[in-house]
């Protein structure tokens, strides 16, 4: 394993450890809230589904460019449909 590979692995491990800490904090907040976890997850899933659909539509019809705001590609997508 070369040095570059080791550095990439270390970077991924650091990111994962940060994610694990954040996830624990988010789960604690969710548990402390009065809304049942199942309801919260349903809302999150619905929001994620809408977002993924919008991103897919932008990729297919919006002709996004790297240096432009995503809003402009979204406007082209809506105009296309």
Protein Blocks (a to p, Z undefined) as FASTA:
>chain_A
ZZklmmmmmmmmmmmmmmmmmmmmmmmmmmmpmbdfklmmmmmmmmmmmmmmmmmmmmmm
nopafkbcfklmmmmmmmmZZ
